[in-house]
Structures are given as C-alpha cells and as structure tokens.
C-alpha cells in the first residue's frame, strides 16, 4: 500500500509540476499524526486568497460547482456529480493568512467523514509568490483512518498541485475539461 501511495505521489508530482513538499509526521501516539503539504504558488497572496476563499475563485481551479460561505460555521464545499460533497465546515479564518476547516473525508470513509479531521490552510507572502501550507490533524486509529490518511495524502497533494497549476497556466476551462473527459469515454466505449 505504501509503495502504491508513494508511486501515486510521484506521478502527481511529474504530471503536475510545482514546487511543493509532502510530509508525513508520525509521533509515538498515532492520534497525533499529521499530514503536511506545502506548495509555492506563482501569484501574490491576495490573488491566492481570493481563489481559495470565494466561490468564484474556487471555480477557477477546484471544481465548477462550489460553495463558500466565508464565516465560522460556513460551508467550504465542492459539489460532485451524483450529490456527494468534499471540503468541510469553516472553523475560523484570518483574511489572507489562514482558513481552518472541519474537513470531510470522501464518502468511501464514512466513519472518518462523520468524525472529521482538522485542516489548516495557511498563506504566506513570498514577494509576488505565495507559500500555501496544508496541515491536517485529528487522525485517529483504525483501518479506515489509515486508509483515509493514505488516500488524502495523495488527494491533497493533487489539490495543492492543481492550485499551483491554476496560477502557472491560468484558470481551468471546465467546459473544455468536461468535453475532453466525455470524448475520452466515447473513444473508450467505441473500442
């Protein structure tokens, strides 16, 4: 499982080149482990904050259907086809500095999803660039928690890489992206 995870992270780094760092931190007490990922985004902090803290901004890189209610207790969500959501509930925020979420795990991890983890996104200005860090804590013990951790290690690295890509190459054209996916599926079914 760890080899497959490491290969997936390596593939994400190759496919989505960015300056980012993924760290796993395990302490003597498994409940204290954390997932830490950082990426340097080629844009000023004000632009990165807008892309992260508004519905319009999330729509340029994360997904075409999102909700952002920027207040403690508000939603920071992606709406997937079929009715599932990802993201979480905003616990707190400091404009252009930090967003803290009670994070939702994917539906395939129902216990972890209901318990939630604690995701802290920080934004640090580096001149005309921004260092974005995700630190995710609150991991408990058990097989489902371990599988969710491994899954989100890869998924959150892709999330951060997509954020970098948005500023390096421009906003995602969801109509074009949906069209290319539909075209690929049509080609696959025709074979």
Beta strands, then each sheet from edge to edge (+ up, - down):
strand 1: 19-25
strand 2: 34-41
strand 3: 66-68
strand 4: 75-79
strand 5: 85-94
strand 6: 98-104
strand 7: 117-126
strand 8: 129-137
sheet 1: 1+ 2- 8+ 7- 6+ 5- 4+ 3-
end
